């Protein structure tokens, strides 16, 4: 185990706590970005990956809790786990909403479940001779790498005024921005957890590199596969449209999706020996959005009323 978690001196230690939000999907159309089914479904891949993925984050972190000797990091990790559990539940509700509109993604999500529950489960796959502590460290390195991308995506969606110009559904936009803001809010926790539990020196850094080497191509593959699946099974398209890079890039130019450079440059930043995720995104922008998010404000009001009841 290594030293304590570090926090950006310019921003101080930001307290991380879950917000018990809820969303009403009754009026959200299937193509919640009007006339943009490709952009809609590229973003909808989040709802396919995150319910299982974020449940897995929580399970792995629970395994690592006994290794934490820094009380500040322990508080951050518990806050992270609470936020991720809420994210998982809310994205699962979106999956139910898609299924109610005859876009059932169960044929895809069963593979996502297999990835997180079996291939990356508590025991190594195929009884691989990997010590339990080393397997935990590897999975923590994968979560840290995933969180690098979620921080970049979170910061992007907070500034993505192209979604507003396109008339994107307000409820879905709030879900994405609430989630994105919390990803920026806890952007350093998985990295700090890995650094704390990942051993010392070069092996710790090499494992961090390995975690990103596995994560980046798998995420790209799953995202392309998920977008293609949603477009192919969209009942309103009836097979008339397929996922293509040309359509994807048109959506990028309209500001409806993050750019490839924006995502790609996150990798070499992460691989710098001196890197810390507190350098990613704008915590000020995230906190500002959380103060105005309809769902987050409603959750804060409900919490205050419960506290005074």
N, C-alpha and C positions, 0 to 999 in steps of 0.2 A: 504494500500500500504506500501511497505517496502522500504528499502534504495536503494542505487545506485547499478548498475551492478558492478561486480568485475571482474578483469582481472588478469591473472597470472603475477606476478611481474617479472619473469625471461624473459618473452617474450614481455612485454609491450602491448599496445593496438594495435591490428591489424585491419586495416581498411577493412571493408567488403563491397564489391561492386560486382554487377552482371557483367558477361562477356557474351556478345551477340554472343555466339558460334553457329556454324552450322556444320552439318555432311553430307557427301555424302554416302548414303546407297546403291548405285547402285551395288557395287561389294560384299556386305556382304552376305554370304550364310546363309541359314536358321539355319544350325548347325554351328554357328560361332566359336565354339571350335571343331576342327575336330575330328570326331569319338567319340564325347562325348555329345550325345543328352541329357542325364540326367543333367549333369552339365550346359549345355547350357540353358535348360529350367528352372532349379532352379534359375539361375540368371535372366532369362527373366521375372520371376514373378515381378521383379522391374518395368518393363514396364506396367504391368497390374495394379499395385497399385499406382504408383507415379503420373500419370497425375491427377487423381481425388484427391489423398491424398495431393499433394502439392498445388493444387488450394485451398483446404480446409484450409491448414495452413495459406495461405495468407488472406482468408476471416476472419478467427478467429483473426488473428493479427490485421486486420483492425478494428475489433470490439474493440480490446484492446488499440488501439493507444491513445484514449483520456485519458486513465488512467496513461499514462507514464509521470512522472514529471522529469526524469533524461535525459538531452539533449544527453549525450553520449549513453545511452541505446536506445533512440529514433533513433539516427543515425544507430546503429547496427541493430535494428529491421527493419528499412527501407531497409538496405542492404540485410538482410536476406530475406525479402519479394521479392526483386528483383531477388535474386539468385534462390529462390524456384519457382518463376513464370517461369524463364527460364528452370529450370529442368523439370517442368511439360510439357512445350511445346516440349522439345527435346525428352522426353520419349514417348510422344504422336506420334511423327513422327516415332519412332521405331515400335509402334503398327501398324501404316499404312504400314510400310515395311513388317511386319509379315503377315498382311492381304493380301498384294500384292503377297506373296508367298503361299497363300491359307491356312494360319493359322490365322483364324479370332477368336479373343478372346472376341467378343461382348457378348456372352452368359455368360462369367465370369465377365466382367467389369461392367455389369449392376448391379450386387450385390455390387461391390465396390462403384459405384456411389450412390447406395441406402444407404450404410453405412455412407458415408461422407456427403451426401446432406440431408438425412432425419433423420437417427438415431442420427447423430452428428451435425445436422444443427443449425441454429440460435436459434430455439426454441426446448426445450426438447421433446423427442418423447412421443406420447400418452398423450399430455397435462399434463405431470408430474408436480406436484406442486413444482418446483424448481425455486427460485428467479433468475432473469436474470444474476445478477452479479455472483452468485454461479455457474450457468451453464457455464458461460464464464471461470471462474477459473478452473472448472473441465476439460474443453476442452483444456485449456492451459497446464494443468498437463499431459494430454494425449500426446500433441505435444512434451512436454519436454521429456517424456518417449520414444517416437518414435525416437527423435533426439539422444538419448543415443545409440540406435542400429545403426542409420545411421552413427554416428561418428565411431563406432567400425567397421562397414562394410567399411566405407570410408578408414580408416587407413589400413584395411586388403588388400583392392584391390590395394592400392598404393605399397604394398610390395609383392603382389602375383606373384612372378616370375614363378610360375607353369603355369600361363596363357601364358606367353611368351614361355616357353619350349614346351607347347602343340601346339603352332602355332595359337593361338587365333587371330581372325580377328583384324587388327590394328585399324580400325575405331571404332568398338565396344569397344575395350580395352581403347581407348582414351576417348570415352564417359564415360565409367565407372570410369576411373581414374580422369578425369576432375570433374565429379560429386562428387566422393569420396573426392577429395582434397577440394572442396568447403564445403562439409559436415564437414570436420575437421576444416576448416577455421572458420565456424560459429557454431562450436559445442556447445558453451556455451550460445548462444543468446536465444534460447527457454527456457532454464533453468532460465536465468537471467530475462526474461520476466515474467515467472511464479512467481519467487520469489518476483519480484517487485509488481505484481498485485494480488498475492495470499493470502493477509492478513498477519496476524502475528502469531508467536508461533506454538503451537502444531497443530491447525487445518490446517495450511499451510503444515506442514510436513505430516500429515495424508492424506491430499488430494494428495500430491505427491506420497505417497505409493499406494493410490487407483488408481492413473493414471497408474502406472506401473503394478498393479495387473490386470487391464483391458487390457492394451496394450500387454503385453508379450504373453498370451495365444491366443489372437485374431490374432496377427501377425503370430505366429507359425501355427495356423489353416489355415489362408489365404495363407500362403506360401506353405504348403503341398497341399492344395486344388488347388492352381494355378499351381504348377508344374505338378500335376496329370492331370489337364485339358489340359495343353499344350502338354504333351506327348500323351495323348489319342487322341487329334485332329491333331497331326502333320501329314501332308499328306505324308511325306517321310517315316514315320514309319508304316502307315496304321494299327495302332492298335497292332503292334507286341511287343511293349514295354510299360511297366507300371512303374510308380514311385515306388521305393522301397528304404528302408533305406540302404540295402546292396549296391545298386548302388550309392546312395548318399555318403555313407561312403568311397567307393572306390575313388570317386572324391575328397573327403576331403584329403585322403592320398596322392593323386597326387598333392595337392596344388591348386586345381581348385575351391574349395569352402572353406569358413571359417569353422573352427572346432566348434563342439558343446560346448566345454569347453570355447572357446574364446567368444562365444555369451552368454553362460549361466552365466559366472562370471561377465558379465557387469551388471547383475541385482543386486547382493548384493553390488557391488561398488556404484551403484546409490542410494541404500537405506541407505547408511551411512549418518548420520545427517550432518557430516562435508563435504560431497562430493561437488565437483564443477567440471563440465565437462571440464574445462581447463586442467584437469589431463588426458584426453583421447587423445590418438594418438599423432602424431608428427606434430606440425604446420610447423616446418622446412621442413619436407618431403613433406607436402602438397604444400607449397609455391614453393619449388624446382620443383615439377612436373608441377605446373601451369605455370612456366617460360619456360617449354620445351614442353608442350602439343601442338600438331599441331593445334587443334581447338582453344585453348585459345590464342596462339600466333597470329593466323589469326584474331581473334576477336580484340586483342589489336592493331594490325596493322590497321584494318579497323577503329577503334575508333580514332587512331592518324590521319589517313587521313581525316576523317570527321571533326576533330577538326581544321585542317589546311586548309580545303577547303574554 
